[in-house]
């Protein structure tokens, strides 16, 4: 299995977002993007049965946590 292959469109979008963010060198712009993404995520309905990345604050490493299924 090739680990470099993105299995679906949502993963492709995630990678695009991460790559774009990593290209930002201005700390102010990075902070604006982060705040915007967090604001949009709060407004979004919960995703159904997909893993979520969770961190309690910016100093903690992000870890993958599966959401409960219904």
C-alpha positions as a printed Julia matrix, in Angstrom:
70×3 Matrix{Float64}:
   0.0    0.0    0.0
   1.29   3.45  -0.91
   1.03   5.75   2.15
   1.47   8.83  -0.06
  -1.88   8.26  -1.77
  -4.73  10.36  -0.39
  -7.77   8.1   -0.01
 -10.52  10.66  -0.53
 -11.32  14.28  -1.34
 -11.62  15.37   2.3
  -8.08  14.17   3.07
  -6.85  16.0   -0.02
  -8.46  19.21   1.26
  -6.86  18.7    4.67
  -3.44  18.32   3.1
  -3.95  21.42   0.94
  -4.88  23.45   4.02
  -1.87  22.22   5.99
   0.54  22.85   3.13
  -0.83  26.35   2.53
  -0.57  27.16   6.24
   3.01  25.92   6.41
   3.99  28.2    3.52
   2.95  31.27   5.55
   6.02  32.84   7.11
   4.4   35.91   8.68
   3.34  35.04  12.27
   0.48  37.55  12.1
  -0.97  35.92   8.98
  -0.59  32.47  10.5
  -2.48  33.62  13.59
  -5.28  35.12  11.45
  -5.65  31.88   9.48
  -5.7   29.84  12.69
  -8.34  32.07  14.3
 -10.46  32.0   11.14
 -10.27  28.2   10.89
 -11.2   27.79  14.55
 -14.12  30.2   14.18
 -15.41  28.36  11.11
 -15.02  25.0   12.84
 -17.13  26.19  15.78
 -19.9   27.21  13.36
 -19.83  23.91  11.45
 -22.14  21.03  12.31
 -20.31  18.04  13.81
 -18.85  15.64  11.26
 -20.41  12.18  11.32
 -18.15   9.34  12.42
 -14.86  10.88  11.32
 -11.69  11.25  13.41
 -11.1   14.64  14.95
  -7.82  16.25  15.87
  -8.01  17.45  19.44
  -5.76  19.63  21.58
  -6.69  21.42  24.76
  -4.42  24.38  24.03
  -1.76  25.52  21.57
   1.1   24.32  23.78
  -0.15  20.73  23.76
   0.61  18.38  20.86
  -2.34  17.57  18.62
  -3.55  13.99  18.82
  -6.0   11.99  16.74
  -9.19  11.09  18.62
 -12.03   9.11  17.09
 -15.48  10.59  17.58
 -18.2    8.33  18.96
 -20.47   6.72  16.4
 -24.22   6.62  16.73
